[in-house]
């Protein structure tokens, strides 16, 4: 038997998506300005980067709701990554190491964002089964075994796991599609059945 508890918290928050687009826009503006005014051989590319930076900044601010839609966001992320990779290649070939590292980090951040935002669904959940409690992907601890649990409580939209080592975990839960009394009974049975597995070497 497995119970799934959907969290009210989202895996990827809209302000996080917006922030990375803003960082990209400012990076394009800054690099474009330097290329245009200080590095004559690539003046045209500097002008192009300035225009791209201004357009991205305006879209991020004015058309934010449209930009953060999954399909639109993914297209913009891929375009940003392509430009950053071009800049990394150019700077590397010209031995401008600090800027190469900076744009390399930005490229890695965009690549991770494409992966993270593309993972199926934006909702987080907790799974409770006979094996234990599987926590959301954003948690530092991903799994709690039953012998670690002292008490479980699901009340007023809050799910609480009280561990016997005094650690406490708590999340806000959306509506569940199971009977809370059956869930509580299941959890209590698992806790009681696994108490014998606890370590008794604490002095």
Protein Blocks (a to p, Z undefined) as FASTA:
>chain_A
ZZddddfbdfbdfklmmmmmmmmmmmmmmmmmmmmmmmmklmmmmmmmmmmmmmmmmmmm
mmmmmmmpmklmmmmmmmmmmmmmmmmmmmmmnopaklmmmmmmmmmmmmmmmmmmmpgc
jbdcddddfkbccddfkbmblbdcfklpmbdcdeehiacdddfkopacdddddddfbdfk
lmmmmmmmmmmmmmmmpcckbZZ
